[in-house]
Amino acid sequence: MPEQDHSSRLAGHGAGPSRTRPSAWLIGVRYGIPAAMIIGGVVLALVGSSDQGIEGFAMAVGGGLSVLLLNTLYRVGVSGEAERDQEDAARAYYTEHGRWPDEAESDAGPKR
């Protein structure tokens, strides 16, 4: 049976998800929109009348923090997908070779 190359399927296993630097546009959307909303709330608190300023501050800061939280929760959810894919690849490797990908060949038990 010919040797198969599993490096593409197991790339990055054990090293965590591969990370690339996000673009400036993505960072601007991810953090710029919530920051603009929070800054707008602070401005409303400073220039608005007492009741309107406090209400505007609460609304804008709450909205900005909500957008930031949604971005964070989305990123956590997406990172779980990569971890599941890595685990599936490791299990397929174990099924085929009888040892885990990060386990030395001498540490492995008898081959199946």
N, C-alpha and C positions, 0 to 999 in steps of 0.2 A: 504494500500500500504506500503510495507516495506521501512524503512529509508535506503537511499543509502549514502555511504561515498564518499564525493566529495573532500576529502583532497588531494588525489593524483592528481586530475585534477586541483586544485587550489593552489597547493603547490607553495609557493614563491610569490603569488599575492600580490602586494603592496610593497613588499620588494625588488623589482628589480630582475634582473636575478641572478640565483645562480652562484656564482663565485668559481672556484677552482684554485688553484695555478698552473700555467703552468710549465711543466717540464723544466729542464735545457737545454735539447736538443732543445725544442721549442724556448726558449729565445735566445739560441745561433743562431738559424736560423733567428729568427725574427729581432734581433738587431745586431748579430755578422757579418752577411754578409754585411749589409750596413756600419757598422763601419769599417770593413776590407777594403771596397772599398774607403771610405773617407780617411782612414789612408794611403792607397796606393796612393791616389791623392796628399796628403801632401808630401809623400816621393818623388813622381815624381817631384813635384814643387821644392823640395830642392836639388835633385841630378841631375836633367835633365838640358840640356842647356836651355837658356832663352825661346825660342819658344816652344820647345818640353815639357819643364817642365810646362809651363803655360797651354798648350793644354792638357797635360796628367792630370794635376790637375783639370781642368774644366770637362774633360770627366769622371774621376773617382768619383769626388765629386758629379757631376750631376747624375751619375748612382746610387751611394749610396743613395742619397736623394730620387731618384725616387723609389727605392726598399722600402725604409722606408715609403714613402707616400702610395705605393700600399698596404703594410701590414696594415697600419692604416685605409685606406679606406675599406679594406676587413673586418677588425674587426668591424668597424662601421656598415657595412651592415649586418653582422651576428648578431650583438646585436639587430638590428631591428626585426629580425625573432623571437627572444625570446619575445620581447615586444608584437608583434602581436599575438603570441600564448597565452600569458597571457590575452590579451584583449578578444580574442575569448572565453577563458574559463570563464572569468567574464561575458560576454554576455550570454553564455549558462546558467550560474548560475542565472542570472537575469531573463531569460525566464522561468526557472523552479520555482524559489522561489518568484519572484516579488520584489526583492530588490537586491542591489549590495552586493558582498561578504564582503566588508569592512564596510558596513552600519549596525548599531546596529538594532536588531529586533524591538525595540520600535520606532525607527525613520522611519521605513518602512511604506508605505501607506497601504491601504487595499490589502489583498492578492487576487490574480486573481484566 
